[in-house]
Amino acid sequence: MMVRAAIDQKEVNRIMANKYRLVTVLNPELDQEKRESLLESIKTKIASAGTVDALDDNGVQKLAYEIDGQTSGNYVQIYFTAESEFPRELERVLKITDGVLRFLVVRVEE
């Protein structure tokens, strides 16, 4: 009976999950290895509470204004599915992550 309840709760969590888009601006001075490591840690954080659906690397682009002495940034979009409480935790982690200049998490309508 306990096993069935756990399966039902997982199914409820999957149904209750929302789709999100995370847009990050990474420091363009990061070398390839550090950049990939940073992206992997972000994907791992998302995977701990949801699923990573897609990742789009838009490359280095000029910023509209200077951020932390940088005039350009590496734009990366990550589409993911998670419960509604998770984006707040993800934002908390990204605020203290070195190499992330800016980020924005938005809910995507289906």
C-alpha positions as CSV (number, residue, x, y, z in Angstrom):
1,M,0.0,0.0,0.0
2,M,2.9,2.4,0.8
3,V,4.5,1.7,-2.6
4,R,1.3,2.6,-4.5
5,A,1.0,5.9,-2.5
6,A,4.5,6.8,-3.5
7,I,3.8,6.1,-7.2
8,D,0.6,8.1,-7.0
9,Q,2.5,11.1,-5.5
10,K,5.1,11.0,-8.2
11,E,2.4,11.0,-10.8
12,V,0.7,14.0,-9.1
13,N,4.1,15.8,-9.0
14,R,4.6,15.2,-12.7
15,I,1.1,16.5,-13.6
16,M,1.4,19.5,-11.3
17,A,4.8,20.5,-12.7
18,N,5.2,23.6,-14.8
19,K,7.4,24.4,-17.8
20,Y,10.0,27.1,-17.4
21,R,12.7,28.9,-19.4
22,L,15.9,30.0,-17.7
23,V,17.9,32.7,-19.6
24,T,21.4,33.2,-18.2
25,V,24.1,35.6,-19.2
26,L,27.5,34.0,-18.4
27,N,30.8,35.8,-18.1
28,P,32.4,35.7,-21.6
29,E,35.9,35.4,-20.1
30,L,35.2,31.9,-18.8
31,D,37.3,29.4,-20.7
32,Q,35.5,26.5,-22.5
33,E,36.1,24.0,-19.6
34,K,34.8,26.3,-16.9
35,R,31.8,27.3,-18.9
36,E,30.8,23.7,-19.6
37,S,31.4,22.9,-15.9
38,L,29.1,25.8,-14.9
39,L,26.4,24.7,-17.3
40,E,26.7,21.2,-16.1
41,S,26.2,22.3,-12.5
42,I,23.2,24.3,-13.4
43,K,21.7,21.4,-15.3
44,T,22.4,19.1,-12.3
45,K,20.6,21.5,-10.0
46,I,17.6,21.5,-12.2
47,A,17.6,17.7,-12.7
48,S,17.6,17.3,-8.9
49,A,14.0,18.7,-8.8
50,G,12.8,18.4,-12.3
51,T,13.8,17.7,-15.9
52,V,16.0,19.6,-18.4
53,D,14.0,19.7,-21.6
54,A,16.4,21.6,-23.9
55,L,19.4,23.8,-23.9
56,D,20.1,26.6,-26.4
57,D,23.6,28.2,-26.4
58,N,23.1,31.6,-28.2
59,G,26.8,32.5,-28.0
60,V,28.5,35.7,-27.0
61,Q,26.4,38.9,-27.6
62,K,26.9,42.5,-26.9
63,L,25.1,43.7,-23.7
64,A,22.8,46.6,-23.6
65,Y,24.7,48.0,-20.7
66,E,27.9,47.1,-18.8
67,I,27.6,44.4,-16.1
68,D,30.5,43.8,-13.7
69,G,32.9,45.5,-16.2
70,Q,31.7,43.3,-19.1
71,T,30.3,44.7,-22.3
72,S,29.3,41.3,-23.7
73,G,27.9,38.0,-22.3
74,N,27.4,34.4,-23.3
75,Y,23.6,33.9,-23.5
76,V,22.3,30.4,-22.7
77,Q,18.6,29.3,-22.5
78,I,17.6,26.2,-20.6
79,Y,14.0,24.9,-20.8
80,F,13.0,22.8,-17.9
81,T,10.0,21.3,-16.1
82,A,9.7,21.5,-12.3
83,E,7.3,22.2,-9.5
84,S,6.3,25.8,-8.8
85,E,8.5,26.1,-5.7
86,F,11.7,25.2,-7.5
87,P,12.5,28.4,-9.5
88,R,12.9,30.4,-6.2
89,E,15.6,27.9,-5.1
90,L,17.3,28.0,-8.5
91,E,17.4,31.8,-8.4
92,R,18.9,31.7,-4.9
93,V,21.7,29.4,-6.2
94,L,22.3,31.4,-9.3
95,K,22.7,34.7,-7.3
96,I,25.7,33.3,-5.5
97,T,27.2,31.4,-8.5
98,D,30.5,32.8,-9.9
99,G,30.4,33.3,-13.6
100,V,26.7,34.1,-13.9
101,L,26.3,37.8,-14.7
102,R,22.4,37.8,-15.0
103,F,19.6,35.4,-15.1
104,L,15.8,35.3,-15.5
105,V,13.4,32.4,-14.9
106,V,10.0,32.6,-16.6
107,R,7.1,30.2,-16.7
108,V,6.3,29.1,-20.3
109,E,2.6,28.7,-21.2
110,E,1.9,25.3,-22.8
